[in-house]
Amino acid sequence: MVAGSSLLTDYILTVAVSVAGGVAAIISAFPGLADYRVALCAGFIVLMTVANLRGLKESGALFAPRPTSTSSR
């Protein structure tokens, strides 16, 4: 029980810290978005949640670019 709750807490904190760092980088590049910091964080967290709930295959397709063709002609 303790291990399961520890993993869940770790996962939640990892997503929150990663999103906060990413939004901070976006705001440093585009200072006009500073007023929307919380909305951006919440939006990205919702995006990550939806992607993870869809499953590994679908979320990989969402975040990874399409592979190039490897066949040679």
N, CA, C, O and CB atoms as a CASP TS submission, in Angstrom:
PFRMAT TS
TARGET T0000
AUTHOR 0000-0000-0000
METHOD Language model
MODEL 1
PARENT N/A
ATOM      1  N   MET     1       0.814  -1.182   0.000  1.00  0.00           N
ATOM      2  CA  MET     1       0.000   0.000   0.000  1.00  0.00           C
ATOM      3  C   MET     1       0.865   1.258   0.000  1.00  0.00           C
ATOM      4  O   MET     1       0.568   2.215  -0.714  1.00  0.00           O
ATOM      5  CB  MET     1      -0.930  -0.008   1.193  1.00  0.00           C
ATOM      6  N   VAL     2       1.913   1.260   0.781  1.00  0.00           N
ATOM      7  CA  VAL     2       2.801   2.418   0.863  1.00  0.00           C
ATOM      8  C   VAL     2       3.548   2.589  -0.460  1.00  0.00           C
ATOM      9  O   VAL     2       3.735   3.711  -0.930  1.00  0.00           O
ATOM     10  CB  VAL     2       3.803   2.264   2.042  1.00  0.00           C
ATOM     11  N   ALA     3       3.969   1.489  -1.051  1.00  0.00           N
ATOM     12  CA  ALA     3       4.690   1.582  -2.319  1.00  0.00           C
ATOM     13  C   ALA     3       3.799   2.130  -3.422  1.00  0.00           C
ATOM     14  O   ALA     3       4.244   2.950  -4.225  1.00  0.00           O
ATOM     15  CB  ALA     3       5.236   0.215  -2.721  1.00  0.00           C
ATOM     16  N   GLY     4       2.555   1.692  -3.472  1.00  0.00           N
ATOM     17  CA  GLY     4       1.627   2.186  -4.488  1.00  0.00           C
ATOM     18  C   GLY     4       1.355   3.670  -4.339  1.00  0.00           C
ATOM     19  O   GLY     4       1.352   4.406  -5.326  1.00  0.00           O
ATOM     20  N   SER     5       1.128   4.111  -3.119  1.00  0.00           N
ATOM     21  CA  SER     5       0.869   5.539  -2.914  1.00  0.00           C
ATOM     22  C   SER     5       2.126   6.369  -3.158  1.00  0.00           C
ATOM     23  O   SER     5       2.035   7.517  -3.593  1.00  0.00           O
ATOM     24  CB  SER     5       0.345   5.788  -1.494  1.00  0.00           C
ATOM     25  N   SER     6       3.285   5.803  -2.886  1.00  0.00           N
ATOM     26  CA  SER     6       4.535   6.511  -3.169  1.00  0.00           C
ATOM     27  C   SER     6       4.737   6.686  -4.664  1.00  0.00           C
ATOM     28  O   SER     6       5.166   7.748  -5.114  1.00  0.00           O
ATOM     29  CB  SER     6       5.724   5.762  -2.565  1.00  0.00           C
ATOM     30  N   LEU     7       4.432   5.655  -5.435  1.00  0.00           N
ATOM     31  CA  LEU     7       4.553   5.767  -6.892  1.00  0.00           C
ATOM     32  C   LEU     7       3.570   6.778  -7.459  1.00  0.00           C
ATOM     33  O   LEU     7       3.919   7.549  -8.353  1.00  0.00           O
ATOM     34  CB  LEU     7       4.333   4.408  -7.548  1.00  0.00           C
ATOM     35  N   LEU     8       2.350   6.782  -6.952  1.00  0.00           N
ATOM     36  CA  LEU     8       1.353   7.736  -7.421  1.00  0.00           C
ATOM     37  C   LEU     8       1.767   9.167  -7.087  1.00  0.00           C
ATOM     38  O   LEU     8       1.634  10.062  -7.922  1.00  0.00           O
ATOM     39  CB  LEU     8      -0.015   7.423  -6.807  1.00  0.00           C
ATOM     40  N   THR     9       2.262   9.386  -5.886  1.00  0.00           N
ATOM     41  CA  THR     9       2.738  10.715  -5.489  1.00  0.00           C
ATOM     42  C   THR     9       3.909  11.149  -6.352  1.00  0.00           C
ATOM     43  O   THR     9       3.975  12.305  -6.770  1.00  0.00           O
ATOM     44  CB  THR     9       3.144  10.726  -4.011  1.00  0.00           C
ATOM     45  N   ASP    10       4.828  10.240  -6.621  1.00  0.00           N
ATOM     46  CA  ASP    10       5.980  10.551  -7.473  1.00  0.00           C
ATOM     47  C   ASP    10       5.532  10.932  -8.871  1.00  0.00           C
ATOM     48  O   ASP    10       6.050  11.885  -9.452  1.00  0.00           O
ATOM     49  CB  ASP    10       6.941   9.360  -7.537  1.00  0.00           C
ATOM     50  N   TYR    11       4.579  10.200  -9.414  1.00  0.00           N
ATOM     51  CA  TYR    11       4.103  10.487 -10.765  1.00  0.00           C
ATOM     52  C   TYR    11       3.437  11.856 -10.826  1.00  0.00           C
ATOM     53  O   TYR    11       3.686  12.623 -11.757  1.00  0.00           O
ATOM     54  CB  TYR    11       3.124   9.401 -11.231  1.00  0.00           C
ATOM     55  N   ILE    12       2.597  12.173  -9.848  1.00  0.00           N
ATOM     56  CA  ILE    12       1.915  13.470  -9.830  1.00  0.00           C
ATOM     57  C   ILE    12       2.924  14.604  -9.711  1.00  0.00           C
ATOM     58  O   ILE    12       2.817  15.602 -10.423  1.00  0.00           O
ATOM     59  CB  ILE    12       0.903  13.536  -8.669  1.00  0.00           C
ATOM     60  N   LEU    13       3.892  14.466  -8.830  1.00  0.00           N
ATOM     61  CA  LEU    13       4.891  15.518  -8.658  1.00  0.00           C
ATOM     62  C   LEU    13       5.779  15.662  -9.893  1.00  0.00           C
ATOM     63  O   LEU    13       6.164  16.776 -10.248  1.00  0.00           O
ATOM     64  CB  LEU    13       5.750  15.231  -7.432  1.00  0.00           C
ATOM     65  N   THR    14       6.107  14.554 -10.546  1.00  0.00           N
ATOM     66  CA  THR    14       6.932  14.616 -11.749  1.00  0.00           C
ATOM     67  C   THR    14       6.216  15.392 -12.850  1.00  0.00           C
ATOM     68  O   THR    14       6.826  16.234 -13.508  1.00  0.00           O
ATOM     69  CB  THR    14       7.283  13.200 -12.236  1.00  0.00           C
ATOM     70  N   VAL    15       4.947  15.121 -13.053  1.00  0.00           N
ATOM     71  CA  VAL    15       4.181  15.843 -14.074  1.00  0.00           C
ATOM     72  C   VAL    15       4.086  17.317 -13.718  1.00  0.00           C
ATOM     73  O   VAL    15       4.284  18.170 -14.583  1.00  0.00           O
ATOM     74  CB  VAL    15       2.771  15.240 -14.230  1.00  0.00           C
ATOM     75  N   ALA    16       3.790  17.634 -12.480  1.00  0.00           N
ATOM     76  CA  ALA    16       3.627  19.027 -12.065  1.00  0.00           C
ATOM     77  C   ALA    16       4.926  19.814 -12.216  1.00  0.00           C
ATOM     78  O   ALA    16       4.910  20.939 -12.714  1.00  0.00           O
ATOM     79  CB  ALA    16       3.146  19.094 -10.618  1.00  0.00           C
ATOM     80  N   VAL    17       6.037  19.242 -11.797  1.00  0.00           N
ATOM     81  CA  VAL    17       7.324  19.932 -11.885  1.00  0.00           C
ATOM     82  C   VAL    17       7.757  20.075 -13.345  1.00  0.00           C
ATOM     83  O   VAL    17       8.273  21.122 -13.735  1.00  0.00           O
ATOM     84  CB  VAL    17       8.402  19.172 -11.078  1.00  0.00           C
ATOM     85  N   SER    18       7.552  19.041 -14.148  1.00  0.00           N
ATOM     86  CA  SER    18       7.921  19.112 -15.554  1.00  0.00           C
ATOM     87  C   SER    18       7.107  20.161 -16.300  1.00  0.00           C
ATOM     88  O   SER    18       7.657  20.931 -17.087  1.00  0.00           O
ATOM     89  CB  SER    18       7.741  17.759 -16.208  1.00  0.00           C
ATOM     90  N   VAL    19       5.816  20.193 -16.058  1.00  0.00           N
ATOM     91  CA  VAL    19       4.957  21.176 -16.711  1.00  0.00           C
ATOM     92  C   VAL    19       5.316  22.588 -16.248  1.00  0.00           C
ATOM     93  O   VAL    19       5.361  23.508 -17.064  1.00  0.00           O
ATOM     94  CB  VAL    19       3.474  20.876 -16.419  1.00  0.00           C
ATOM     95  N   ALA    20       5.566  22.769 -14.969  1.00  0.00           N
ATOM     96  CA  ALA    20       5.935  24.092 -14.459  1.00  0.00           C
ATOM     97  C   ALA    20       7.233  24.575 -15.094  1.00  0.00           C
ATOM     98  O   ALA    20       7.352  25.749 -15.445  1.00  0.00           O
ATOM     99  CB  ALA    20       6.076  24.060 -12.930  1.00  0.00           C
ATOM    100  N   GLY    21       8.207  23.680 -15.243  1.00  0.00           N
ATOM    101  CA  GLY    21       9.462  24.051 -15.888  1.00  0.00           C
ATOM    102  C   GLY    21       9.277  24.383 -17.359  1.00  0.00           C
ATOM    103  O   GLY    21       9.881  25.326 -17.870  1.00  0.00           O
ATOM    104  N   GLY    22       8.446  23.611 -18.034  1.00  0.00           N
ATOM    105  CA  GLY    22       8.180  23.880 -19.445  1.00  0.00           C
ATOM    106  C   GLY    22       7.466  25.201 -19.655  1.00  0.00           C
ATOM    107  O   GLY    22       7.799  25.952 -20.572  1.00  0.00           O
ATOM    108  N   VAL    23       6.488  25.488 -18.812  1.00  0.00           N
ATOM    109  CA  VAL    23       5.763  26.751 -18.919  1.00  0.00           C
ATOM    110  C   VAL    23       6.688  27.925 -18.582  1.00  0.00           C
ATOM    111  O   VAL    23       6.589  28.984 -19.201  1.00  0.00           O
ATOM    112  CB  VAL    23       4.531  26.748 -17.988  1.00  0.00           C
ATOM    113  N   ALA    24       7.568  27.749 -17.623  1.00  0.00           N
ATOM    114  CA  ALA    24       8.529  28.809 -17.308  1.00  0.00           C
ATOM    115  C   ALA    24       9.429  29.097 -18.508  1.00  0.00           C
ATOM    116  O   ALA    24       9.756  30.254 -18.770  1.00  0.00           O
ATOM    117  CB  ALA    24       9.383  28.417 -16.085  1.00  0.00           C
ATOM    118  N   ALA    25       9.830  28.060 -19.235  1.00  0.00           N
ATOM    119  CA  ALA    25      10.651  28.261 -20.432  1.00  0.00           C
ATOM    120  C   ALA    25       9.864  28.969 -21.530  1.00  0.00           C
ATOM    121  O   ALA    25      10.398  29.838 -22.220  1.00  0.00           O
ATOM    122  CB  ALA    25      11.177  26.919 -20.948  1.00  0.00           C
ATOM    123  N   ILE    26       8.598  28.597 -21.692  1.00  0.00           N
ATOM    124  CA  ILE    26       7.758  29.263 -22.694  1.00  0.00           C
ATOM    125  C   ILE    26       7.580  30.735 -22.339  1.00  0.00           C
ATOM    126  O   ILE    26       7.642  31.597 -23.216  1.00  0.00           O
ATOM    127  CB  ILE    26       6.379  28.568 -22.802  1.00  0.00           C
ATOM    128  N   ILE    27       7.361  31.026 -21.070  1.00  0.00           N
ATOM    129  CA  ILE    27       7.153  32.407 -20.642  1.00  0.00           C
ATOM    130  C   ILE    27       8.437  33.223 -20.771  1.00  0.00           C
ATOM    131  O   ILE    27       8.380  34.420 -21.052  1.00  0.00           O
ATOM    132  CB  ILE    27       6.648  32.446 -19.198  1.00  0.00           C
ATOM    133  N   SER    28       9.579  32.599 -20.571  1.00  0.00           N
ATOM    134  CA  SER    28      10.829  33.341 -20.751  1.00  0.00           C
ATOM    135  C   SER    28      11.049  33.689 -22.221  1.00  0.00           C
ATOM    136  O   SER    28      11.680  34.699 -22.531  1.00  0.00           O
ATOM    137  CB  SER    28      12.019  32.526 -20.217  1.00  0.00           C
ATOM    138  N   ALA    29      10.533  32.861 -23.123  1.00  0.00           N
ATOM    139  CA  ALA    29      10.648  33.159 -24.553  1.00  0.00           C
ATOM    140  C   ALA    29       9.575  34.142 -25.008  1.00  0.00           C
ATOM    141  O   ALA    29       9.811  34.954 -25.903  1.00  0.00           O
ATOM    142  CB  ALA    29      10.552  31.871 -25.372  1.00  0.00           C
ATOM    143  N   PHE    30       8.396  34.071 -24.391  1.00  0.00           N
ATOM    144  CA  PHE    30       7.268  34.933 -24.747  1.00  0.00           C
ATOM    145  C   PHE    30       6.736  35.609 -23.480  1.00  0.00           C
ATOM    146  O   PHE    30       5.755  35.136 -22.906  1.00  0.00           O
ATOM    147  CB  PHE    30       6.138  34.115 -25.457  1.00  0.00           C
ATOM    148  N   PRO    31       7.360  36.702 -23.032  1.00  0.00           N
ATOM    149  CA  PRO    31       6.977  37.333 -21.766  1.00  0.00           C
ATOM    150  C   PRO    31       5.526  37.811 -21.721  1.00  0.00           C
ATOM    151  O   PRO    31       4.978  37.987 -20.633  1.00  0.00           O
ATOM    152  CB  PRO    31       7.880  38.494 -21.499  1.00  0.00           C
ATOM    153  N   GLY    32       4.906  38.020 -22.852  1.00  0.00           N
ATOM    154  CA  GLY    32       3.516  38.455 -22.867  1.00  0.00           C
ATOM    155  C   GLY    32       2.558  37.407 -22.329  1.00  0.00           C
ATOM    156  O   GLY    32       1.417  37.727 -21.994  1.00  0.00           O
ATOM    157  N   LEU    33       3.002  36.167 -22.242  1.00  0.00           N
ATOM    158  CA  LEU    33       2.149  35.091 -21.730  1.00  0.00           C
ATOM    159  C   LEU    33       2.212  34.940 -20.213  1.00  0.00           C
ATOM    160  O   LEU    33       1.603  34.025 -19.658  1.00  0.00           O
ATOM    161  CB  LEU    33       2.537  33.789 -22.373  1.00  0.00           C
ATOM    162  N   ALA    34       2.932  35.817 -19.546  1.00  0.00           N
ATOM    163  CA  ALA    34       3.117  35.687 -18.095  1.00  0.00           C
ATOM    164  C   ALA    34       1.796  35.735 -17.338  1.00  0.00           C
ATOM    165  O   ALA    34       1.654  35.085 -16.303  1.00  0.00           O
ATOM    166  CB  ALA    34       4.034  36.786 -17.586  1.00  0.00           C
ATOM    167  N   ASP    35       0.836  36.491 -17.838  1.00  0.00           N
ATOM    168  CA  ASP    35      -0.461  36.579 -17.150  1.00  0.00           C
ATOM    169  C   ASP    35      -1.250  35.276 -17.252  1.00  0.00           C
ATOM    170  O   ASP    35      -2.191  35.063 -16.488  1.00  0.00           O
ATOM    171  CB  ASP    35      -1.289  37.726 -17.731  1.00  0.00           C
ATOM    172  N   TYR    36      -0.881  34.415 -18.174  1.00  0.00           N
ATOM    173  CA  TYR    36      -1.601  33.160 -18.408  1.00  0.00           C
ATOM    174  C   TYR    36      -0.841  31.937 -17.879  1.00  0.00           C
ATOM    175  O   TYR    36      -1.107  30.808 -18.294  1.00  0.00           O
ATOM    176  CB  TYR    36      -1.866  32.990 -19.896  1.00  0.00           C
ATOM    177  N   ARG    37       0.095  32.167 -16.969  1.00  0.00           N
ATOM    178  CA  ARG    37       0.961  31.101 -16.452  1.00  0.00           C
ATOM    179  C   ARG    37       0.159  29.939 -15.859  1.00  0.00           C
ATOM    180  O   ARG    37       0.422  28.783 -16.190  1.00  0.00           O
ATOM    181  CB  ARG    37       1.904  31.664 -15.394  1.00  0.00           C
ATOM    182  N   VAL    38      -0.800  30.223 -15.001  1.00  0.00           N
ATOM    183  CA  VAL    38      -1.576  29.163 -14.342  1.00  0.00           C
ATOM    184  C   VAL    38      -2.458  28.433 -15.352  1.00  0.00           C
ATOM    185  O   VAL    38      -2.583  27.209 -15.307  1.00  0.00           O
ATOM    186  CB  VAL    38      -2.444  29.752 -13.207  1.00  0.00           C
ATOM    187  N   ALA    39      -3.069  29.192 -16.263  1.00  0.00           N
ATOM    188  CA  ALA    39      -3.920  28.563 -17.280  1.00  0.00           C
ATOM    189  C   ALA    39      -3.093  27.657 -18.194  1.00  0.00           C
ATOM    190  O   ALA    39      -3.546  26.575 -18.566  1.00  0.00           O
ATOM    191  CB  ALA    39      -4.649  29.638 -18.117  1.00  0.00           C
ATOM    192  N   LEU    40      -1.892  28.090 -18.555  1.00  0.00           N
ATOM    193  CA  LEU    40      -1.015  27.250 -19.380  1.00  0.00           C
ATOM    194  C   LEU    40      -0.640  25.969 -18.643  1.00  0.00           C
ATOM    195  O   LEU    40      -0.687  24.883 -19.220  1.00  0.00           O
ATOM    196  CB  LEU    40       0.258  28.022 -19.777  1.00  0.00           C
ATOM    197  N   CYS    41      -0.270  26.093 -17.376  1.00  0.00           N
ATOM    198  CA  CYS    41       0.082  24.905 -16.589  1.00  0.00           C
ATOM    199  C   CYS    41      -1.099  23.941 -16.502  1.00  0.00           C
ATOM    200  O   CYS    41      -0.940  22.738 -16.711  1.00  0.00           O
ATOM    201  CB  CYS    41       0.539  25.310 -15.174  1.00  0.00           C
ATOM    202  N   ALA    42      -2.265  24.462 -16.198  1.00  0.00           N
ATOM    203  CA  ALA    42      -3.440  23.601 -16.084  1.00  0.00           C
ATOM    204  C   ALA    42      -3.773  22.949 -17.418  1.00  0.00           C
ATOM    205  O   ALA    42      -4.122  21.769 -17.463  1.00  0.00           O
ATOM    206  CB  ALA    42      -4.639  24.401 -15.577  1.00  0.00           C
ATOM    207  N   GLY    43      -3.670  23.703 -18.494  1.00  0.00           N
ATOM    208  CA  GLY    43      -3.941  23.150 -19.818  1.00  0.00           C
ATOM    209  C   GLY    43      -2.987  22.035 -20.199  1.00  0.00           C
ATOM    210  O   GLY    43      -3.407  21.008 -20.733  1.00  0.00           O
ATOM    211  N   PHE    44      -1.698  22.232 -19.926  1.00  0.00           N
ATOM    212  CA  PHE    44      -0.723  21.190 -20.247  1.00  0.00           C
ATOM    213  C   PHE    44      -0.900  19.955 -19.366  1.00  0.00           C
ATOM    214  O   PHE    44      -0.690  18.832 -19.824  1.00  0.00           O
ATOM    215  CB  PHE    44       0.692  21.734 -20.096  1.00  0.00           C
ATOM    216  N   ILE    45      -1.283  20.156 -18.112  1.00  0.00           N
ATOM    217  CA  ILE    45      -1.534  19.007 -17.238  1.00  0.00           C
ATOM    218  C   ILE    45      -2.747  18.223 -17.728  1.00  0.00           C
ATOM    219  O   ILE    45      -2.737  16.992 -17.710  1.00  0.00           O
ATOM    220  CB  ILE    45      -1.749  19.468 -15.779  1.00  0.00           C
ATOM    221  N   VAL    46      -3.788  18.923 -18.165  1.00  0.00           N
ATOM    222  CA  VAL    46      -4.959  18.235 -18.720  1.00  0.00           C
ATOM    223  C   VAL    46      -4.565  17.480 -19.984  1.00  0.00           C
ATOM    224  O   VAL    46      -4.992  16.343 -20.184  1.00  0.00           O
ATOM    225  CB  VAL    46      -6.098  19.243 -19.024  1.00  0.00           C
ATOM    226  N   LEU    47      -3.754  18.104 -20.838  1.00  0.00           N
ATOM    227  CA  LEU    47      -3.293  17.438 -22.055  1.00  0.00           C
ATOM    228  C   LEU    47      -2.513  16.161 -21.730  1.00  0.00           C
ATOM    229  O   LEU    47      -2.731  15.125 -22.358  1.00  0.00           O
ATOM    230  CB  LEU    47      -2.422  18.390 -22.882  1.00  0.00           C
ATOM    231  N   MET    48      -1.615  16.233 -20.762  1.00  0.00           N
ATOM    232  CA  MET    48      -0.845  15.051 -20.360  1.00  0.00           C
ATOM    233  C   MET    48      -1.756  13.976 -19.768  1.00  0.00           C
ATOM    234  O   MET    48      -1.559  12.788 -20.023  1.00  0.00           O
ATOM    235  CB  MET    48       0.241  15.440 -19.342  1.00  0.00           C
ATOM    236  N   THR    49      -2.745  14.382 -18.984  1.00  0.00           N
ATOM    237  CA  THR    49      -3.669  13.425 -18.384  1.00  0.00           C
ATOM    238  C   THR    49      -4.480  12.705 -19.451  1.00  0.00           C
ATOM    239  O   THR    49      -4.607  11.481 -19.414  1.00  0.00           O
ATOM    240  CB  THR    49      -4.601  14.129 -17.402  1.00  0.00           C
ATOM    241  N   VAL    50      -5.028  13.451 -20.395  1.00  0.00           N
ATOM    242  CA  VAL    50      -5.818  12.839 -21.466  1.00  0.00           C
ATOM    243  C   VAL    50      -4.952  11.902 -22.301  1.00  0.00           C
ATOM    244  O   VAL    50      -5.382  10.805 -22.658  1.00  0.00           O
ATOM    245  CB  VAL    50      -6.449  13.922 -22.362  1.00  0.00           C
ATOM    246  N   ALA    51      -3.736  12.337 -22.610  1.00  0.00           N
ATOM    247  CA  ALA    51      -2.844  11.498 -23.411  1.00  0.00           C
ATOM    248  C   ALA    51      -2.507  10.197 -22.685  1.00  0.00           C
ATOM    249  O   ALA    51      -2.473   9.132 -23.301  1.00  0.00           O
ATOM    250  CB  ALA    51      -1.557  12.260 -23.747  1.00  0.00           C
ATOM    251  N   ASN    52      -2.258  10.280 -21.385  1.00  0.00           N
ATOM    252  CA  ASN    52      -1.923   9.073 -20.629  1.00  0.00           C
ATOM    253  C   ASN    52      -3.125   8.162 -20.428  1.00  0.00           C
ATOM    254  O   ASN    52      -2.965   6.944 -20.350  1.00  0.00           O
ATOM    255  CB  ASN    52      -1.342   9.449 -19.286  1.00  0.00           C
ATOM    256  N   LEU    53      -4.311   8.720 -20.343  1.00  0.00           N
ATOM    257  CA  LEU    53      -5.498   7.892 -20.194  1.00  0.00           C
ATOM    258  C   LEU    53      -5.842   7.155 -21.487  1.00  0.00           C
ATOM    259  O   LEU    53      -6.496   6.113 -21.446  1.00  0.00           O
ATOM    260  CB  LEU    53      -6.674   8.743 -19.754  1.00  0.00           C
ATOM    261  N   ARG    54      -5.418   7.672 -22.610  1.00  0.00           N
ATOM    262  CA  ARG    54      -5.695   7.018 -23.886  1.00  0.00           C
ATOM    263  C   ARG    54      -4.838   5.770 -24.081  1.00  0.00           C
ATOM    264  O   ARG    54      -5.212   4.884 -24.848  1.00  0.00           O
ATOM    265  CB  ARG    54      -5.462   7.989 -25.034  1.00  0.00           C
ATOM    266  N   GLY    55      -3.720   5.689 -23.413  1.00  0.00           N
ATOM    267  CA  GLY    55      -2.884   4.509 -23.514  1.00  0.00           C
ATOM    268  C   GLY    55      -1.536   4.830 -24.136  1.00  0.00           C
ATOM    269  O   GLY    55      -1.320   5.919 -24.668  1.00  0.00           O
ATOM    270  N   LEU    56      -0.645   3.873 -24.059  1.00  0.00           N
ATOM    271  CA  LEU    56       0.730   4.076 -24.500  1.00  0.00           C
ATOM    272  C   LEU    56       0.835   4.300 -26.001  1.00  0.00           C
ATOM    273  O   LEU    56       1.541   5.204 -26.448  1.00  0.00           O
ATOM    274  CB  LEU    56       1.574   2.894 -24.106  1.00  0.00           C
ATOM    275  N   LYS    57       0.145   3.491 -26.770  1.00  0.00           N
ATOM    276  CA  LYS    57       0.251   3.590 -28.222  1.00  0.00           C
ATOM    277  C   LYS    57      -0.281   4.935 -28.721  1.00  0.00           C
ATOM    278  O   LYS    57       0.374   5.601 -29.523  1.00  0.00           O
ATOM    279  CB  LYS    57      -0.512   2.439 -28.890  1.00  0.00           C
ATOM    280  N   GLU    58      -1.448   5.329 -28.257  1.00  0.00           N
ATOM    281  CA  GLU    58      -2.051   6.570 -28.714  1.00  0.00           C
ATOM    282  C   GLU    58      -1.297   7.795 -28.205  1.00  0.00           C
ATOM    283  O   GLU    58      -1.128   8.762 -28.947  1.00  0.00           O
ATOM    284  CB  GLU    58      -3.495   6.634 -28.273  1.00  0.00           C
ATOM    285  N   SER    59      -0.841   7.772 -26.951  1.00  0.00           N
ATOM    286  CA  SER    59      -0.111   8.931 -26.439  1.00  0.00           C
ATOM    287  C   SER    59       1.252   9.052 -27.105  1.00  0.00           C
ATOM    288  O   SER    59       1.754  10.162 -27.283  1.00  0.00           O
ATOM    289  CB  SER    59       0.052   8.833 -24.919  1.00  0.00           C
ATOM    290  N   GLY    60       1.850   7.945 -27.471  1.00  0.00           N
ATOM    291  CA  GLY    60       3.108   8.013 -28.219  1.00  0.00           C
ATOM    292  C   GLY    60       2.908   8.647 -29.573  1.00  0.00           C
ATOM    293  O   GLY    60       3.753   9.413 -30.034  1.00  0.00           O
ATOM    294  N   ALA    61       1.802   8.338 -30.215  1.00  0.00           N
ATOM    295  CA  ALA    61       1.499   8.941 -31.514  1.00  0.00           C
ATOM    296  C   ALA    61       1.210  10.433 -31.370  1.00  0.00           C
ATOM    297  O   ALA    61       1.463  11.207 -32.293  1.00  0.00           O
ATOM    298  CB  ALA    61       0.304   8.232 -32.168  1.00  0.00           C
ATOM    299  N   LEU    62       0.679  10.838 -30.214  1.00  0.00           N
ATOM    300  CA  LEU    62       0.364  12.238 -29.995  1.00  0.00           C
ATOM    301  C   LEU    62       1.625  13.082 -29.809  1.00  0.00           C
ATOM    302  O   LEU    62       1.714  14.188 -30.340  1.00  0.00           O
ATOM    303  CB  LEU    62      -0.541  12.381 -28.787  1.00  0.00           C
ATOM    304  N   PHE    63       2.596  12.566 -29.059  1.00  0.00           N
ATOM    305  CA  PHE    63       3.769  13.358 -28.703  1.00  0.00           C
ATOM    306  C   PHE    63       4.973  13.133 -29.612  1.00  0.00           C
ATOM    307  O   PHE    63       5.891  13.953 -29.623  1.00  0.00           O
ATOM    308  CB  PHE    63       4.157  13.059 -27.299  1.00  0.00           C
ATOM    309  N   ALA    64       4.989  12.060 -30.360  1.00  0.00           N
ATOM    310  CA  ALA    64       6.143  11.763 -31.219  1.00  0.00           C
ATOM    311  C   ALA    64       5.809  12.121 -32.665  1.00  0.00           C
ATOM    312  O   ALA    64       4.665  11.973 -33.097  1.00  0.00           O
ATOM    313  CB  ALA    64       6.550  10.262 -31.108  1.00  0.00           C
ATOM    314  N   PRO    65       6.796  12.585 -33.402  1.00  0.00           N
ATOM    315  CA  PRO    65       6.528  12.855 -34.815  1.00  0.00           C
ATOM    316  C   PRO    65       6.329  11.570 -35.592  1.00  0.00           C
ATOM    317  O   PRO    65       6.738  10.494 -35.156  1.00  0.00           O
ATOM    318  CB  PRO    65       7.663  13.660 -35.430  1.00  0.00           C
ATOM    319  N   ARG    66       5.705  11.693 -36.730  1.00  0.00           N
ATOM    320  CA  ARG    66       5.475  10.511 -37.580  1.00  0.00           C
ATOM    321  C   ARG    66       6.824   9.978 -38.072  1.00  0.00           C
ATOM    322  O   ARG    66       7.689  10.760 -38.464  1.00  0.00           O
ATOM    323  CB  ARG    66       4.538  10.861 -38.796  1.00  0.00           C
ATOM    324  N   PRO    67       7.007   8.664 -38.054  1.00  0.00           N
ATOM    325  CA  PRO    67       8.281   8.123 -38.530  1.00  0.00           C
ATOM    326  C   PRO    67       8.399   8.287 -40.049  1.00  0.00           C
ATOM    327  O   PRO    67       7.412   8.263 -40.784  1.00  0.00           O
ATOM    328  CB  PRO    67       8.417   6.632 -38.138  1.00  0.00           C
ATOM    329  N   THR    68       9.616   8.450 -40.470  1.00  0.00           N
ATOM    330  CA  THR    68       9.855   8.564 -41.896  1.00  0.00           C
ATOM    331  C   THR    68       9.886   7.168 -42.517  1.00  0.00           C
ATOM    332  O   THR    68      10.075   6.174 -41.815  1.00  0.00           O
ATOM    333  CB  THR    68      11.175   9.325 -42.174  1.00  0.00           C
ATOM    334  N   SER    69       9.708   7.101 -43.780  1.00  0.00           N
ATOM    335  CA  SER    69       9.707   5.818 -44.474  1.00  0.00           C
ATOM    336  C   SER    69      11.116   5.248 -44.470  1.00  0.00           C
ATOM    337  O   SER    69      12.085   5.955 -44.744  1.00  0.00           O
ATOM    338  CB  SER    69       9.178   5.968 -45.924  1.00  0.00           C
ATOM    339  N   THR    70      11.218   3.977 -44.160  1.00  0.00           N
ATOM    340  CA  THR    70      12.528   3.330 -44.132  1.00  0.00           C
ATOM    341  C   THR    70      12.737   2.415 -45.315  1.00  0.00           C
ATOM    342  O   THR    70      13.791   1.791 -45.438  1.00  0.00           O
ATOM    343  CB  THR    70      12.697   2.550 -42.857  1.00  0.00           C
ATOM    344  N   SER    71      11.748   2.326 -46.190  1.00  0.00           N
ATOM    345  CA  SER    71      11.907   1.436 -47.333  1.00  0.00           C
ATOM    346  C   SER    71      12.761   2.102 -48.396  1.00  0.00           C
ATOM    347  O   SER    71      12.653   3.305 -48.636  1.00  0.00           O
ATOM    348  CB  SER    71      10.540   1.040 -47.913  1.00  0.00           C
ATOM    349  N   SER    72      13.594   1.323 -49.016  1.00  0.00           N
ATOM    350  CA  SER    72      14.447   1.852 -50.087  1.00  0.00           C
ATOM    351  C   SER    72      13.906   1.401 -51.423  1.00  0.00           C
ATOM    352  O   SER    72      13.421   0.278 -51.557  1.00  0.00           O
ATOM    353  CB  SER    72      15.918   1.394 -49.915  1.00  0.00           C
ATOM    354  N   ARG    73      13.986   2.248 -52.384  1.00  0.00           N
ATOM    355  CA  ARG    73      13.475   1.916 -53.701  1.00  0.00           C
ATOM    356  C   ARG    73      14.592   1.805 -54.678  1.00  0.00           C
ATOM    357  O   ARG    73      14.358   1.527 -55.855  1.00  0.00           O
ATOM    358  CB  ARG    73      12.477   2.934 -54.170  1.00  0.00           C
TER
END
